[in-house]
Amino acid sequence: MNRISLISIRLSAGYLFSLVAAALLLSHTSPLSAQVVTAAEAIAVHPEQQAIQRGLELEQERLWADAVRHYEEASKKYPASKSIYQRLTIAKLHYDVNRRYQDSSYLESVKRLSGEQSLDLYAEILANLQTHYVDHVDWARVMLHGTAAVEVALTEEKFVEQMLPHADPAAVERFRQNVHHQLANRSTATRFDLRANVAYVAALAKSEIGLSPTATALEFMSGAVSTLDPYTRLLSGDQLDEMFSNIEGNFVGLGIELKAESDSLRILSVISGGPAEEAGLIGGDRIIRVEQTETASADPGYAADLLRGPENSFVSLGVLRADGSKHDLKVERRRVEVPCVENVHIVDTENRVGYLRLTNFQKTTTRDIEQALWDLHRQGMKSLILDVRGNPGGLLSAAVEVADRFLGDGRIVTTRGRNARENFDYTAHRSNTWNIPLAVLIDRDSASASEIFAGAIADSGRGDVIGETSYGKGSVQGIFRMQSAKFGLCLTTAKFYSPSGRAISLNGVTPSVPVEPTYIAARPNSNGEMTTDREDAVLQRAISRLSDNNWISRRPQ
């Protein structure tokens, strides 16, 4: 089994079901009738009522992507709220089933796998949970979450159109309402019980509504995995390939970094020499149409998926410029090398302050950052600003290696899991250390591997950490290739802690020099215009703190 350690982060009848499924997800020990939470009760009981109310409105409109984003933000404000966690879980189940049934590789698997093969895949997933998951696995809860996913799928138009085009809607609704009762008296003590239960429900679904046993098993599997924690998820064949391409630092695509917004896909940056740049796309452009799909009326994730396609194929885009002009472009999909280090330059020529931005932690990161440091050294760099704002993370090994470039000794990070094989203490080495004054820039979107790096610098006192408190994703995911089918599992296997022993999860890294964020240099502002160095308040604070330092950049020792 192949595995790599990753640390990154970067919905009528369906509404009625959300209330029932929410009850299932809250507890499996109380009677179902006592667990049903109405919208009115949710709003009346909890102080975070406005956040819940807004989320329920998005659910009623079946705007699942917006609902997920809303609840994720609300969960940061109210991390102890079970109600918000419950609504987020339900919204994600709805969102995920719609994404799955727009994924061509997933649909191919549903058609290709036999019922027995899909059960073998389910069993393989459960075996990985038992061996590697960070926490003890509650099999009864896994069963309930899988059942909830089946119920959600049966309310979603895309699923029904694909898998039950000729089924009697009344029969489908009866089956949906009764599926959890069918499992009420069956054992859920072991993972083997769960396999037997899924086989039982799959046979019932086939006989009562004509649903493919493979589709049933895959819904149980997807729901069980995606509700364990925010970062564990099932990967289709295409998603698995894309994951490993990103780790390697190359992929087939347009060569753009996007941010999904409510009515468009905003281009944050364009890779130099890539097909998007050649076609005339620039940072700050907004994609308002992909082929025949208007992004204002489509799920942002689905619109982004439409940008993907075979190498050397073309995609038609409608683009809105910052000046209000509209353009129609055709862009070729090609293999693109993704730079993880960008905007390398001397940001203050008088005081020789060097700057580089690290966009992610991939296999090439250590090599690329070393090259950038030597380039700056040859330009007379006296001090360095290393910017990880907006960096969602990446490889654990890359984060450790980058921190090791600036630390001569001491602990970098500690990982701890339920399985003792996940327990590691990573320490720095004296060789190849850059002994220069250092400032690290972070923001609320600096996550995971970025937090390992920033936390190591902060706890060691090696340099200033400037900006705002980071995201707070303190867990490690392993990427597992399944053997029984072309699927992958992104599974949380450990939590990580800063050198001082502080948990990063939910806490983040606190800057030693807090600065209210504005815009990031060389990134588009809210008007789509590129931000200059002088307009970046966090960067300017770092320059002022380093500019009095008269050290000359020292070569690695």
VEXLUM-399512 format. One line per field, with one value per residue (C-alpha): residue number from 1; residue in three letters; x, y, z. Coordinates in Angstrom, 1 decimal, always signed. Last residue first. Layout:
BEGIN
seq = [NUM/...]
type = [ala/...]
X = [X/...]
Y = [Y/...]
Z = [Z/...]
***
This chain:
BEGIN
seq = [557/556/555/554/553/552/551/550/549/548/547/546/545/544/543/542/541/540/539/538/537/536/535/534/533/532/531/530/529/528/527/526/525/524/523/522/521/520/519/518/517/516/515/514/513/512/511/510/509/508/507/506/505/504/503/502/501/500/499/498/497/496/495/494/493/492/491/490/489/488/487/486/485/484/483/482/481/480/479/478/477/476/475/474/473/472/471/470/469/468/467/466/465/464/463/462/461/460/459/458/457/456/455/454/453/452/451/450/449/448/447/446/445/444/443/442/441/440/439/438/437/436/435/434/433/432/431/430/429/428/427/426/425/424/423/422/421/420/419/418/417/416/415/414/413/412/411/410/409/408/407/406/405/404/403/402/401/400/399/398/397/396/395/394/393/392/391/390/389/388/387/386/385/384/383/382/381/380/379/378/377/376/375/374/373/372/371/370/369/368/367/366/365/364/363/362/361/360/359/358/357/356/355/354/353/352/351/350/349/348/347/346/345/344/343/342/341/340/339/338/337/336/335/334/333/332/331/330/329/328/327/326/325/324/323/322/321/320/319/318/317/316/315/314/313/312/311/310/309/308/307/306/305/304/303/302/301/300/299/298/297/296/295/294/293/292/291/290/289/288/287/286/285/284/283/282/281/280/279/278/277/276/275/274/273/272/271/270/269/268/267/266/265/264/263/262/261/260/259/258/257/256/255/254/253/252/251/250/249/248/247/246/245/244/243/242/241/240/239/238/237/236/235/234/233/232/231/230/229/228/227/226/225/224/223/222/221/220/219/218/217/216/215/214/213/212/211/210/209/208/207/206/205/204/203/202/201/200/199/198/197/196/195/194/193/192/191/190/189/188/187/186/185/184/183/182/181/180/179/178/177/176/175/174/173/172/171/170/169/168/167/166/165/164/163/162/161/160/159/158/157/156/155/154/153/152/151/150/149/148/147/146/145/144/143/142/141/140/139/138/137/136/135/134/133/132/131/130/129/128/127/126/125/124/123/122/121/120/119/118/117/116/115/114/113/112/111/110/109/108/107/106/105/104/103/102/101/100/99/98/97/96/95/94/93/92/91/90/89/88/87/86/85/84/83/82/81/80/79/78/77/76/75/74/73/72/71/70/69/68/67/66/65/64/63/62/61/60/59/58/57/56/55/54/53/52/51/50/49/48/47/46/45/44/43/42/41/40/39/38/37/36/35/34/33/32/31/30/29/28/27/26/25/24/23/22/21/20/19/18/17/16/15/14/13/12/11/10/9/8/7/6/5/4/3/2/1]
type = [gln/pro/arg/arg/ser/ile/trp/asn/asn/asp/ser/leu/arg/ser/ile/ala/arg/gln/leu/val/ala/asp/glu/arg/asp/thr/thr/met/glu/gly/asn/ser/asn/pro/arg/ala/ala/ile/tyr/thr/pro/glu/val/pro/val/ser/pro/thr/val/gly/asn/leu/ser/ile/ala/arg/gly/ser/pro/ser/tyr/phe/lys/ala/thr/thr/leu/cys/leu/gly/phe/lys/ala/ser/gln/met/arg/phe/ile/gly/gln/val/ser/gly/lys/gly/tyr/ser/thr/glu/gly/ile/val/asp/gly/arg/gly/ser/asp/ala/ile/ala/gly/ala/phe/ile/glu/ser/ala/ser/ala/ser/asp/arg/asp/ile/leu/val/ala/leu/pro/ile/asn/trp/thr/asn/ser/arg/his/ala/thr/tyr/asp/phe/asn/glu/arg/ala/asn/arg/gly/arg/thr/thr/val/ile/arg/gly/asp/gly/leu/phe/arg/asp/ala/val/glu/val/ala/ala/ser/leu/leu/gly/gly/pro/asn/gly/arg/val/asp/leu/ile/leu/ser/lys/met/gly/gln/arg/his/leu/asp/trp/leu/ala/gln/glu/ile/asp/arg/thr/thr/thr/lys/gln/phe/asn/thr/leu/arg/leu/tyr/gly/val/arg/asn/glu/thr/asp/val/ile/his/val/asn/glu/val/cys/pro/val/glu/val/arg/arg/arg/glu/val/lys/leu/asp/his/lys/ser/gly/asp/ala/arg/leu/val/gly/leu/ser/val/phe/ser/asn/glu/pro/gly/arg/leu/leu/asp/ala/ala/tyr/gly/pro/asp/ala/ser/ala/thr/glu/thr/gln/glu/val/arg/ile/ile/arg/asp/gly/gly/ile/leu/gly/ala/glu/glu/ala/pro/gly/gly/ser/ile/val/ser/leu/ile/arg/leu/ser/asp/ser/glu/ala/lys/leu/glu/ile/gly/leu/gly/val/phe/asn/gly/glu/ile/asn/ser/phe/met/glu/asp/leu/gln/asp/gly/ser/leu/leu/arg/thr/tyr/pro/asp/leu/thr/ser/val/ala/gly/ser/met/phe/glu/leu/ala/thr/ala/thr/pro/ser/leu/gly/ile/glu/ser/lys/ala/leu/ala/ala/val/tyr/ala/val/asn/ala/arg/leu/asp/phe/arg/thr/ala/thr/ser/arg/asn/ala/leu/gln/his/his/val/asn/gln/arg/phe/arg/glu/val/ala/ala/pro/asp/ala/his/pro/leu/met/gln/glu/val/phe/lys/glu/glu/thr/leu/ala/val/glu/val/ala/ala/thr/gly/his/leu/met/val/arg/ala/trp/asp/val/his/asp/val/tyr/his/thr/gln/leu/asn/ala/leu/ile/glu/ala/tyr/leu/asp/leu/ser/gln/glu/gly/ser/leu/arg/lys/val/ser/glu/leu/tyr/ser/ser/asp/gln/tyr/arg/arg/asn/val/asp/tyr/his/leu/lys/ala/ile/thr/leu/arg/gln/tyr/ile/ser/lys/ser/ala/pro/tyr/lys/lys/ser/ala/glu/glu/tyr/his/arg/val/ala/asp/ala/trp/leu/arg/glu/gln/glu/leu/glu/leu/gly/arg/gln/ile/ala/gln/gln/glu/pro/his/val/ala/ile/ala/glu/ala/ala/thr/val/val/gln/ala/ser/leu/pro/ser/thr/his/ser/leu/leu/leu/ala/ala/ala/val/leu/ser/phe/leu/tyr/gly/ala/ser/leu/arg/ile/ser/ile/leu/ser/ile/arg/asn/met]
X = [+27.2/+24.9/+26.2/+25.7/+23.8/+25.5/+24.2/+23.4/+19.9/+18.1/+15.9/+14.6/+11.8/+10.8/+10.7/+8.5/+6.1/+6.0/+5.2/+2.2/+1.0/+1.0/+0.3/+4.0/+4.8/+2.2/-1.2/-2.4/-5.8/-8.8/-10.9/-10.8/-7.0/-5.1/-1.8/+1.7/+1.8/-0.8/-3.7/-4.7/-4.1/-4.2/-0.7/+0.3/+4.0/+4.8/+2.2/+0.0/+0.2/-3.1/-5.4/-8.0/-5.3/-1.9/-1.4/+1.4/+4.2/+6.9/+8.3/+4.9/+2.5/+1.1/-1.9/-1.8/-3.4/-6.1/-7.0/-7.0/-8.1/-7.6/-9.7/-8.8/-10.2/-9.2/-5.7/-6.6/-3.9/-3.4/-2.7/-1.8/-3.2/-1.5/-3.4/-3.0/-5.2/-5.3/-5.7/-3.0/-3.2/-2.5/+0.6/+4.2/+6.3/+9.7/+12.8/+14.6/+12.8/+12.6/+8.9/+8.2/+10.4/+9.1/+5.5/+5.9/+7.2/+4.7/+2.0/+2.8/+2.7/-0.9/-2.4/-1.7/-5.2/-5.7/-2.4/+1.3/+4.5/+7.9/+10.7/+14.3/+17.7/+20.3/+22.0/+21.0/+21.6/+23.1/+24.5/+23.4/+20.5/+17.0/+14.7/+11.6/+10.0/+7.8/+4.8/+2.7/+4.1/+2.6/-0.8/-3.2/-1.3/+1.3/+3.5/+6.1/+7.6/+10.9/+12.8/+16.2/+19.3/+20.6/+17.2/+16.8/+17.2/+15.7/+12.4/+12.4/+13.2/+10.4/+7.8/+8.9/+8.6/+5.1/+4.0/+1.5/+0.2/-2.6/-0.2/-2.4/+0.3/+3.5/+5.9/+9.6/+11.2/+15.0/+18.0/+21.3/+20.8/+23.7/+22.4/+24.3/+22.5/+19.2/+20.0/+21.3/+18.1/+16.0/+17.9/+17.5/+13.8/+13.4/+15.3/+13.4/+10.1/+10.4/+8.5/+5.7/+5.0/+2.9/+2.9/+6.2/+6.7/+10.2/+11.7/+15.2/+16.1/+19.2/+18.9/+18.9/+17.4/+14.3/+12.3/+15.2/+13.4/+11.8/+8.1/+7.5/+8.5/+6.2/+6.4/+3.9/+5.1/+2.3/+1.2/-1.2/-4.9/-5.3/-7.2/-9.9/-10.9/-14.0/-13.5/-15.5/-14.5/-15.3/-11.9/-11.0/-11.5/-14.5/-13.6/-15.8/-13.9/-13.7/-11.6/-9.1/-7.6/-3.9/-3.9/-7.3/-9.7/-10.1/-11.7/-15.1/-14.1/-13.8/-17.4/-18.5/-16.6/-18.2/-21.7/-23.3/-25.5/-22.9/-20.4/-22.3/-21.9/-21.7/-17.9/-16.7/-18.3/-17.7/-14.0/-12.8/-9.5/-7.5/-4.3/-3.9/-5.2/-3.8/-3.9/-0.1/-0.6/-3.3/-1.2/+1.8/+5.0/+4.6/+1.9/-1.1/-2.2/-5.3/-7.8/-11.3/-13.9/-17.3/-20.6/-20.3/-16.5/-14.1/-10.5/-8.3/-4.6/-3.9/-1.8/-4.4/-4.4/-2.4/-0.4/+3.0/+4.6/+5.0/+2.6/+0.2/+0.4/-0.2/-3.4/-4.5/-4.1/-6.1/-8.8/-9.1/-9.4/-11.9/-10.6/-12.5/-12.1/-10.5/-9.9/-12.9/-13.3/-14.9/-17.9/-16.2/-15.2/-18.5/-20.5/-18.2/-18.3/-22.0/-22.5/-20.1/-21.9/-25.3/-23.9/-22.3/-25.5/-27.2/-30.6/-33.6/-36.1/-37.1/-34.9/-31.7/-32.1/-32.7/-29.6/-27.5/-28.9/-27.8/-24.3/-23.9/-24.8/-22.4/-19.6/-20.5/-20.4/-16.9/-15.9/-16.8/-19.5/-22.2/-24.8/-28.2/-31.3/-31.7/-30.4/-33.7/-34.9/-32.2/-33.4/-37.1/-37.5/-35.3/-37.1/-40.4/-39.1/-37.7/-41.0/-42.9/-40.5/-41.1/-37.7/-37.0/-34.0/-32.7/-28.9/-28.0/-31.1/-31.5/-28.0/-28.2/-31.6/-30.5/-33.0/-31.8/-28.2/-29.0/-30.5/-27.5/-25.2/-27.2/-26.7/-22.9/-22.9/-24.9/-22.6/-19.5/-21.2/-21.8/-18.1/-16.7/-13.1/-10.5/-8.7/-5.9/-7.0/-4.3/-5.2/-8.9/-9.5/-7.4/-9.4/-12.6/-11.4/-10.4/-13.9/-15.6/-13.4/-14.3/-17.9/-17.5/-15.9/-18.8/-21.4/-19.4/-17.3/-17.5/-20.6/-19.9/-16.2/-17.0/-19.2/-16.3/-13.9/-16.4/-16.9/-20.2/-22.0/-19.3/-19.7/-23.4/-22.9/-20.3/-22.4/-25.3/-23.0/-21.2/-24.4/-25.3/-21.9/-21.9/-25.4/-24.3/-21.1/-23.2/-25.5/-22.7/-21.2/-17.9/-15.9/-18.2/-16.3/-14.3/-17.5/-19.2/-16.6/-17.0/-20.8/-20.8/-18.5/-20.6/-23.8/-22.4/-21.4/-24.8/-27.0/-30.1/-32.2/-33.5/-29.9/-28.9/-31.7/-30.6/-27.1/-28.4/-30.4/-27.5/-25.2/-28.0/-28.6/-25.0/-26.5/-28.1/-31.5/-34.0/-32.4/-31.9/-35.4/-36.9/-35.0/-36.2/-34.0/-35.0/-33.1/-36.0/-37.9/-34.8/-34.5/-31.2/-27.9/-26.9/-26.2/-25.9/-25.5/-28.8/-30.5/-28.9/-30.1/-33.7/-33.3/-31.5/-34.1/-36.7/-34.4/-33.9/-37.6/-38.2/-28.0/-6.7/-6.2/-2.8/-0.7/+0.3/+2.1/+2.5/+1.2/+1.4/+0.0]
Y = [+26.4/+27.8/+31.1/+34.2/+37.1/+40.3/+41.6/+45.3/+45.1/+48.4/+47.4/+44.2/+45.7/+48.3/+45.7/+43.4/+46.3/+47.1/+43.5/+43.4/+46.8/+45.7/+48.8/+49.7/+46.3/+46.9/+45.2/+44.0/+45.4/+43.1/+45.7/+43.6/+43.5/+41.2/+39.7/+41.0/+42.2/+40.8/+43.2/+44.5/+42.4/+44.0/+43.5/+41.4/+41.2/+38.0/+36.3/+33.6/+30.3/+28.4/+27.6/+25.3/+22.6/+24.0/+22.2/+23.8/+21.4/+24.1/+22.8/+23.1/+20.2/+17.9/+15.7/+12.3/+9.9/+12.0/+10.0/+11.0/+7.7/+6.8/+5.1/+3.0/-0.3/-3.2/-2.0/+1.5/+4.1/+5.8/+9.5/+10.2/+13.3/+15.2/+17.5/+20.9/+23.1/+26.3/+29.0/+31.4/+34.3/+37.6/+39.3/+39.0/+36.2/+37.7/+35.5/+32.5/+32.8/+29.0/+29.0/+31.5/+29.9/+26.4/+27.7/+29.5/+26.3/+23.9/+26.5/+26.7/+22.9/+23.1/+26.4/+30.0/+31.2/+33.4/+35.2/+34.7/+36.6/+35.2/+37.6/+36.5/+37.9/+35.6/+32.4/+30.1/+26.5/+24.0/+21.8/+22.5/+20.0/+20.6/+18.1/+16.2/+14.2/+11.4/+9.4/+8.0/+4.5/+4.5/+4.3/+6.6/+9.5/+12.1/+14.4/+16.7/+19.7/+21.6/+20.6/+22.1/+22.9/+25.1/+26.4/+28.3/+25.6/+23.0/+24.9/+24.3/+20.6/+20.1/+21.8/+19.7/+16.4/+17.3/+17.8/+20.4/+23.6/+26.0/+29.0/+32.1/+34.0/+32.0/+35.0/+34.6/+38.0/+37.8/+39.8/+41.1/+40.1/+41.1/+40.2/+36.9/+36.0/+36.7/+34.1/+31.7/+32.0/+31.4/+28.3/+26.9/+27.7/+25.8/+22.7/+22.5/+23.1/+20.5/+17.8/+20.1/+22.7/+25.5/+29.2/+30.3/+34.0/+35.4/+38.6/+39.9/+43.0/+44.7/+47.8/+50.4/+48.0/+47.1/+44.4/+42.5/+40.0/+36.5/+37.0/+33.2/+29.9/+26.9/+27.0/+24.6/+23.0/+22.8/+20.0/+21.4/+22.4/+24.9/+28.1/+29.6/+33.1/+35.3/+38.7/+41.1/+44.7/+46.0/+47.6/+44.7/+42.3/+39.8/+36.6/+34.1/+30.9/+28.1/+25.1/+23.3/+19.8/+19.3/+17.2/+15.9/+17.9/+20.2/+23.7/+22.0/+21.0/+24.7/+25.3/+22.3/+23.6/+27.0/+25.5/+27.1/+30.1/+32.9/+30.6/+30.6/+27.1/+26.9/+26.4/+27.9/+31.4/+34.2/+33.7/+36.8/+38.5/+39.8/+38.0/+37.9/+35.8/+36.5/+33.1/+32.7/+33.5/+30.8/+28.3/+28.5/+30.5/+32.3/+30.7/+33.1/+34.4/+35.1/+34.4/+34.9/+32.2/+33.9/+34.7/+33.6/+33.5/+30.6/+31.6/+30.4/+29.9/+29.5/+27.3/+26.0/+22.4/+19.1/+18.9/+19.5/+20.0/+16.3/+16.9/+18.5/+15.6/+13.2/+14.9/+15.2/+11.4/+10.8/+13.2/+11.5/+8.0/+9.2/+10.3/+9.6/+12.1/+12.9/+16.7/+18.0/+15.0/+11.6/+12.8/+12.4/+8.8/+7.2/+9.2/+8.2/+4.5/+4.2/+6.1/+3.7/+0.7/+1.9/+2.8/-0.6/-2.3/-0.6/+0.8/-1.0/+0.5/-2.4/-5.3/-3.4/-1.2/-4.3/-6.0/-2.9/-2.7/-6.3/-5.8/-2.6/-4.5/-7.3/-4.9/-3.0/-6.2/-6.9/-3.5/-4.5/-3.9/-2.6/-5.4/-5.2/-4.2/-0.7/-1.4/-1.7/+1.3/+3.4/+2.6/+3.3/+6.9/+6.5/+3.3/+5.0/+8.0/+5.8/+3.9/+7.2/+8.4/+5.2/+4.4/+5.0/+7.3/+5.8/+5.9/+9.0/+11.1/+10.1/+11.1/+14.4/+15.2/+14.7/+13.4/+9.7/+10.8/+12.3/+9.1/+7.1/+9.6/+9.4/+5.6/+6.0/+8.4/+5.9/+3.1/+5.1/+6.1/+2.4/+1.7/+4.2/+4.5/+5.5/+8.6/+9.3/+6.8/+4.4/+0.8/+0.8/+3.4/+1.5/-1.6/+0.3/+1.5/-2.0/-3.3/-0.6/-1.6/-5.3/-4.2/-2.4/-5.5/-7.6/-5.2/-5.2/-2.2/-0.8/+1.5/+3.1/+3.3/+5.2/+7.6/+8.3/+8.9/+11.2/+13.4/+15.2/+12.6/+12.9/+16.7/+16.4/+13.7/+15.9/+19.0/+17.1/+15.3/+18.6/+20.4/+17.7/+17.8/+21.6/+21.6/+19.2/+21.1/+24.3/+22.6/+21.0/+24.5/+24.3/+25.8/+28.9/+31.5/+28.9/+26.8/+29.9/+30.1/+26.4/+26.8/+29.6/+27.8/+24.6/+26.6/+28.4/+25.1/+23.6/+26.3/+24.2/+27.3/+25.8/+25.0/+28.6/+29.8/+27.2/+28.6/+32.1/+31.0/+29.0/+32.1/+34.3/+31.8/+31.7/+32.1/+28.6/+27.4/+29.4/+29.0/+25.3/+24.8/+26.8/+24.8/+21.6/+19.1/+15.5/+13.5/+12.6/+10.9/+9.0/+7.5/+8.4/+6.4/+7.2/+10.8/+14.1/+12.5/+10.7/+13.9/+15.8/+13.1/+13.9/+17.7/+17.4/+15.1/+17.8/+20.0/+17.3/+16.9/+20.4/+20.8/+24.6/+22.2/+20.9/+18.4/+15.4/+12.2/+9.8/+6.2/+3.3/+0.0]
Z = [+7.7/+5.0/+3.6/+5.8/+4.6/+5.8/+9.1/+9.3/+10.8/+10.8/+7.8/+9.5/+11.6/+9.0/+6.2/+8.3/+9.0/+5.2/+4.4/+6.8/+5.4/+1.7/-0.3/-0.5/-2.1/-4.8/-5.1/-8.5/-9.5/-9.4/-7.5/-4.3/-4.5/-6.9/-5.6/-6.2/-2.6/-0.3/+0.6/+4.0/+7.1/+10.6/+12.0/+15.1/+15.8/+17.7/+15.5/+17.1/+15.4/+15.1/+18.0/+16.4/+16.0/+16.6/+19.9/+21.9/+22.9/+22.9/+19.7/+18.0/+18.1/+15.4/+15.3/+13.6/+11.0/+9.3/+6.2/+2.5/+1.0/-2.6/-5.3/-8.3/-6.9/-4.6/-3.8/-2.4/-2.6/+0.8/+1.3/+5.0/+6.6/+9.5/+11.8/+13.4/+11.1/+13.1/+10.3/+11.3/+13.7/+12.0/+10.5/+11.6/+12.9/+13.9/+13.9/+15.4/+18.8/+18.8/+19.4/+16.7/+14.0/+14.7/+14.7/+11.4/+9.7/+11.3/+10.6/+6.9/+6.8/+8.2/+7.3/+6.4/+5.4/+8.6/+7.9/+8.2/+7.3/+8.5/+9.4/+9.4/+10.3/+8.6/+9.7/+6.8/+8.0/+5.6/+8.5/+12.1/+12.1/+13.2/+15.0/+14.1/+16.9/+15.5/+16.6/+13.7/+14.1/+17.6/+16.1/+18.0/+16.6/+17.7/+15.7/+17.1/+15.3/+14.7/+17.8/+18.5/+16.4/+13.7/+12.5/+9.3/+6.6/+9.1/+8.8/+5.1/+5.6/+8.2/+6.0/+3.0/+5.0/+6.1/+2.5/+1.6/+3.4/+2.6/+1.9/+1.9/+3.7/+3.8/+3.2/+4.0/+4.6/+4.6/+5.9/+4.5/+0.9/-1.3/-4.7/-4.6/-1.4/-3.1/-5.8/-3.2/-1.2/-4.4/-5.3/-1.7/-1.9/-5.1/-3.9/-0.6/-2.3/-5.1/-3.4/-2.4/+0.3/-1.0/-2.1/-0.6/-1.2/-1.3/+0.0/+0.5/+2.6/+1.2/+3.4/+0.6/-2.0/+0.1/-1.5/-3.0/-5.1/-5.3/-6.4/-6.4/-4.7/-5.1/-8.9/-10.5/-13.7/-16.1/-18.4/-20.9/-21.2/-24.1/-23.5/-25.7/-24.8/-24.8/-23.4/-21.3/-20.3/-16.8/-16.1/-13.7/-16.6/-17.0/-18.7/-20.6/-21.2/-23.8/-22.9/-25.2/-25.3/-25.3/-22.1/-21.2/-19.1/-16.1/-16.3/-15.9/-12.4/-11.5/-12.5/-10.5/-7.4/-7.9/-8.0/-11.1/-11.6/-11.4/-13.1/-16.4/-18.0/-21.8/-21.9/-18.6/-18.1/-15.6/-15.1/-13.2/-14.1/-11.1/-12.1/-15.9/-18.8/-22.2/-23.9/-23.4/-19.7/-19.4/-21.3/-18.9/-19.4/-16.0/-13.9/-13.5/-10.1/-8.1/-10.8/-9.5/-10.3/-10.5/-8.9/-5.3/-5.2/-5.8/-5.7/-8.5/-9.1/-12.9/-15.1/-17.5/-16.6/-16.6/-13.4/-12.0/-8.5/-7.5/-4.7/-7.0/-9.4/-6.5/-5.6/-9.2/-9.7/-6.5/-7.6/-11.0/-9.4/-6.8/-3.4/-0.2/+2.5/+5.9/+6.3/+8.2/+10.5/+10.5/+8.4/+5.0/+5.6/+6.7/+4.1/+1.2/+2.1/+2.7/-0.6/-2.3/-1.0/-2.4/-5.8/-6.1/-5.0/-8.0/-7.0/-8.3/-5.8/-3.6/-4.7/-5.3/-2.3/-0.1/-1.5/-0.8/+2.7/+3.5/+1.9/+3.9/+7.1/+6.4/+5.8/+9.0/+11.0/+9.7/+10.9/+14.4/+17.0/+14.7/+15.2/+13.5/+15.4/+14.0/+10.5/+8.7/+10.8/+9.2/+5.7/+6.4/+5.3/+2.3/+1.2/+1.4/-0.5/-3.3/-3.5/-3.8/-6.5/-8.6/-10.2/-13.9/-13.7/-10.5/-10.7/-12.8/-12.4/-8.8/-7.9/-9.7/-8.2/-4.6/-2.1/-2.4/-1.9/+1.5/+2.7/+1.6/+3.3/+6.5/+6.4/+6.1/+9.0/+11.1/+10.3/+11.2/+14.4/+15.3/+14.3/+16.8/+15.6/+18.2/+17.1/+14.6/+12.0/+10.9/+11.7/+12.2/+9.6/+7.1/+7.7/+7.1/+3.7/+2.7/+3.8/+1.7/-1.3/-0.8/-0.7/-4.0/-5.5/-4.4/-5.9/-9.2/-10.1/-13.6/-13.6/-10.2/-11.0/-14.3/-12.3/-9.9/-12.9/-14.5/-11.4/-11.6/-9.5/-6.9/-6.6/-6.0/-3.4/-1.7/-1.4/+0.2/+2.7/+3.3/+4.2/+6.7/+8.4/+8.5/+10.1/+12.8/+13.5/+13.8/+16.3/+18.3/+18.9/+20.7/+17.9/+17.7/+15.7/+13.7/+13.3/+11.8/+9.0/+8.2/+8.4/+5.8/+3.5/+3.7/+3.1/+0.1/-1.5/-0.6/-2.1/-1.7/-1.2/+2.0/+2.9/+2.4/+4.7/+7.3/+7.2/+7.8/+10.7/+12.2/+12.1/+13.6/+16.4/+17.7/+21.2/+20.9/+22.1/+20.1/+16.6/+16.8/+18.2/+15.4/+12.8/+14.2/+16.0/+15.7/+18.4/+20.7/+18.0/+17.0/+20.5/+22.1/+21.8/+18.3/+18.8/+16.9/+13.5/+13.6/+14.6/+11.8/+9.4/+10.4/+10.1/+6.8/+5.5/+5.6/+3.6/+1.0/+0.7/-0.1/-0.8/+0.0/+3.8/+3.8/+5.7/+3.7/+4.6/+1.7/+1.3/-1.1/+0.0]
***
